Amino acid sequence: MRHYWPAGSGGRDPYAVELTPKIADGWRWTSLRVLSLGAGQTHEFGSGEEELFVLPLSGGCTVTVDGERFSLTGRPDVFSGPTDTVYVPRESSVVIGSDGDGVRLALPGAPCTNRLATRYLPADAVAVEIRGAGNSTREVHNFGSADTFEADRLIAVEVITPAGNWSSYPPHKHDEDRPGEESELEEIYYFEVSDGPAGPGFGYHRVYGTVDRPIDVLAEVRTGDVVLVPHGWHGPSVAAPGYHLYYLNVMAGPGATREWLISDDPAHAWVRDEWAAQAPDPRLPVIINDQRRHDVANG
């Protein structure tokens, strides 16, 4: 299986990214499409056997699901706080229309069995979590997490890692069905990185396995890159000094219960205990007193 997809390598018109069980060899439970629309453009599609979110990365749009219309304000970029979203059930007809100067969207999805209701989630209702401490602090936007939003199989969250910090750390895995301890979930990481004064930024992402289930990925990641995690320990995701790292996590699996249960790599699990003596990174959250904050790159 191909695990690292640089920007431009996993797309098919009209999508800049299109990684699905039908396209990625060996992939089963999750999908991701990234779509850009210019001013006034529209895109129509059917959700088929998948449930999905319409998630603006930059710009705003209208979303019509089976005749029900929603207006998404969106955001200037992924480093400008959470966005409003629409949850689309399987077997739905969808029309997306761009607002203003255009829109760039992520469509994280998962094949599912049950058809739930279409729902709109405003940005101010997204649960924002500050996770970790010190240089392991990151901000999690739980717009589609298992414990904050109802779906059939799909789990999706956004993570902001300030410049110089590590996230997805300690390395962890979720590739075994062990009730109450670990859930079996495949995972997609979609990355964006803030620009510096001289050009685009970068980060790094690590995935490694066991003797019985080997996998070995150490990728320099830039905006538009994707890493697929079918199994194994994953982390850290490292934001290089000077550049902030964003990733969208898309997860789903075969388990009867939709939940995110992880196991830390025993060699590094002790790091969590260190956080009790450390303060969270003061650059987070990126939204303070309901005002959008754009200066996190200065830290």
C-alpha positions in Angstrom: 0.0 0.0 0.0 1.2 3.5 -0.8 1.1 5.5 2.5 2.5 9.0 1.6 0.8 11.0 -1.1 2.5 14.3 -1.9 0.3 17.2 -3.0 -1.0 16.6 -6.5 -0.4 12.9 -6.5 -3.7 11.8 -5.0 -6.1 13.9 -7.1 -8.5 13.3 -9.9 -10.5 16.0 -11.6 -12.3 17.9 -10.1 -10.6 17.0 -6.8 -7.1 18.0 -5.7 -7.2 15.0 -3.4 -9.4 12.0 -3.9 -8.4 9.0 -1.7 -11.1 6.4 -1.3 -11.4 2.7 -0.8 -12.0 2.5 -4.6 -8.7 4.4 -5.4 -6.2 3.6 -2.7 -5.2 0.0 -2.9 -5.9 -1.8 0.4 -7.9 1.0 1.9 -11.3 0.2 3.4 -13.0 2.5 5.8 -12.3 6.2 5.2 -12.2 8.7 2.3 -11.0 12.2 1.7 -11.7 14.6 -1.2 -10.4 18.2 -1.4 -12.2 20.5 -3.8 -11.6 24.1 -5.0 -14.4 26.2 -6.6 -13.9 29.6 -8.1 -16.3 32.5 -7.7 -19.8 31.4 -8.8 -18.9 27.8 -9.5 -20.9 24.9 -8.3 -20.3 21.2 -7.8 -22.9 18.4 -7.7 -22.5 14.9 -6.4 -24.2 12.1 -4.6 -22.9 10.8 -1.3 -23.7 7.2 -2.3 -22.8 4.7 0.4 -20.8 7.3 2.4 -21.5 9.7 5.1 -19.4 12.9 5.0 -18.7 16.4 6.2 -18.5 19.5 4.1 -15.7 21.4 5.8 -14.5 24.7 4.4 -10.7 25.1 4.5 -10.8 28.6 3.1 -13.7 30.7 2.0 -17.4 30.2 2.4 -20.1 28.4 0.4 -23.7 27.2 0.2 -24.5 23.6 0.6 -27.8 22.1 -0.5 -28.5 18.5 0.7 -31.7 16.9 -0.8 -33.1 20.4 -1.3 -32.3 21.7 2.2 -30.0 24.7 1.9 -27.3 25.8 4.3 -25.0 28.8 4.2 -21.4 28.2 5.5 -19.5 31.3 6.5 -16.3 29.4 6.4 -13.0 31.1 7.3 -10.0 32.8 5.7 -7.7 29.8 6.3 -7.3 26.8 8.5 -5.3 28.8 11.1 -8.2 31.1 11.7 -10.2 28.9 14.1 -12.9 26.4 13.7 -15.4 26.6 10.8 -19.1 25.8 10.5 -19.8 22.5 8.8 -22.6 20.4 7.3 -22.9 16.6 8.0 -24.2 14.8 4.9 -25.8 11.3 5.3 -25.4 8.5 2.8 -27.7 8.4 -0.2 -27.9 12.1 -0.4 -27.9 14.6 -3.3 -25.5 17.5 -2.7 -24.9 20.8 -4.5 -22.0 23.1 -3.3 -21.8 26.7 -4.5 -18.9 29.0 -3.8 -19.3 32.4 -2.2 -17.2 35.5 -2.7 -13.8 34.9 -4.3 -14.2 31.1 -4.1 -13.8 28.3 -1.6 -11.6 25.3 -0.8 -13.3 22.4 0.9 -12.4 19.1 2.5 -14.9 16.3 2.2 -13.9 13.7 4.8 -16.1 10.6 4.6 -16.6 6.9 5.5 -18.7 4.1 4.0 -21.6 3.4 6.4 -24.8 1.4 6.9 -27.2 3.7 8.7 -28.7 6.9 7.2 -28.8 9.7 9.8 -30.2 13.2 9.5 -28.5 16.1 7.7 -27.2 18.6 10.3 -25.5 22.0 10.4 -22.9 22.7 13.0 -22.0 26.4 13.6 -18.4 27.3 14.3 -19.1 28.5 17.8 -20.6 25.1 18.7 -17.3 23.2 17.8 -15.7 21.9 20.9 -12.1 23.3 21.1 -9.7 21.2 23.2 -6.2 22.3 24.2 -4.3 19.0 24.5 -0.8 18.4 26.0 1.5 21.0 27.5 4.8 22.7 26.8 6.1 22.0 23.3 3.6 19.2 23.0 0.6 21.6 23.2 -1.8 21.5 20.3 -5.4 22.6 19.6 -8.0 20.1 18.6 -11.3 21.1 16.8 -13.7 18.3 17.7 -16.3 19.0 15.0 -16.8 15.3 14.3 -15.3 13.4 17.2 -16.9 10.3 18.6 -18.0 12.0 21.8 -19.2 15.4 20.4 -21.1 14.6 17.2 -23.3 11.7 16.2 -22.4 9.8 13.0 -22.6 6.2 11.9 -18.9 5.4 11.5 -17.1 8.6 10.6 -14.8 10.4 13.1 -13.1 13.6 12.0 -11.1 16.3 13.9 -8.8 19.2 13.1 -5.5 19.8 14.9 -3.4 23.0 15.0 0.3 22.5 16.1 2.1 25.8 16.7 5.6 26.4 15.2 8.2 24.2 16.9 5.7 22.0 18.7 5.1 18.2 18.4 1.6 16.7 18.2 0.2 13.2 17.8 2.6 12.5 20.6 3.4 10.3 22.4 3.1 7.9 19.4 0.0 5.9 19.6 -2.0 3.4 17.7 -5.6 2.2 17.2 -5.4 -0.9 15.1 -6.8 -3.6 17.4 -10.3 -4.3 18.6 -9.8 -4.5 22.4 -13.1 -3.4 24.1 -12.5 -0.6 26.6 -8.9 -0.3 25.7 -8.3 0.2 21.9 -10.5 0.6 18.9 -9.7 -0.5 15.3 -9.6 2.6 13.1 -7.8 3.4 9.9 -6.8 7.0 9.6 -6.1 9.7 7.1 -3.9 12.7 7.8 -4.3 15.7 5.5 -1.8 18.5 6.1 -1.5 22.2 5.6 1.4 24.4 6.7 1.6 28.1 7.2 3.9 30.2 4.9 7.0 32.0 6.0 8.3 35.3 4.5 10.4 33.4 2.0 7.8 30.8 0.9 5.9 27.7 1.9 6.6 26.0 5.3 7.0 22.3 6.1 6.7 19.7 8.9 7.3 16.0 9.5 5.2 13.0 10.2 6.2 9.5 11.4 4.4 6.1 11.3 6.1 2.9 12.4 4.9 -0.6 13.0 5.8 -3.9 14.7 7.6 -7.0 13.6 4.3 -8.7 12.9 2.7 -5.7 11.1 5.5 -3.5 9.7 5.1 0.0 8.3 7.7 2.7 8.0 6.9 6.3 7.1 9.0 9.4 7.8 7.6 12.1 5.5 8.4 15.8 5.1 4.9 17.2 4.8 3.7 20.4 3.1 0.3 21.9 2.2 -1.8 19.3 0.4 0.1 16.2 1.4 -1.7 13.2 2.8 -0.5 10.2 4.9 -2.5 7.0 5.2 -2.3 5.1 8.5 -3.7 1.6 8.1 -2.1 0.4 11.3 0.9 1.0 13.5 2.2 3.6 15.9 1.8 7.1 14.5 3.5 10.3 15.7 5.0 12.6 16.2 3.6 15.3 13.8 6.3 18.0 14.0 5.8 21.6 13.2 9.2 23.1 12.1 10.2 26.3 13.9 8.7 29.3 12.1 5.8 27.3 10.5 2.5 26.2 12.0 1.1 22.8 11.1 -2.5 21.9 10.5 -3.9 18.4 9.9 -7.3 17.0 9.4 -7.8 13.5 10.8 -10.3 11.2 9.2 -11.0 7.9 11.0 -13.4 4.9 10.8 -13.2 1.2 11.2 -15.2 -2.1 11.4 -16.0 -2.0 15.1 -19.6 -2.1 16.3 -19.1 0.9 18.5 -18.0 4.3 17.1 -15.2 5.3 19.5 -11.6 6.6 19.6 -9.6 4.5 22.0 -5.8 4.5 21.7 -2.7 2.8 23.0 0.5 4.7 23.6 3.8 3.3 22.5 5.1 1.9 25.9 8.6 3.3 25.2 7.3 6.9 25.1 4.1 6.8 27.2 5.9 8.4 30.2 6.0 11.7 28.4 2.3 12.3 29.3 3.3 12.4 33.0 5.6 15.3 32.3 2.8 17.5 31.2 1.5 17.9 34.7 4.5 20.1 35.5 4.3 22.2 32.3 2.0 25.0 31.2 0.1 24.8 28.0 1.5 26.8 25.1 0.1 30.4 25.5 -0.2 30.8 21.7 -3.3 28.6 21.9 -6.2 28.7 21.4 -6.2 30.6 18.1 -9.5 32.1 19.1 -9.3 34.3 22.2 -12.4 36.2 23.5 -14.2 35.4 20.2 -11.7 37.3 18.1 -9.8 35.6 15.3 -6.1 35.5 16.0 -3.7 35.4 13.1 -0.3 36.0 14.8 0.5 32.5 16.0 3.3 32.3 13.5 5.2 34.8 15.6 5.9 32.3 18.3 
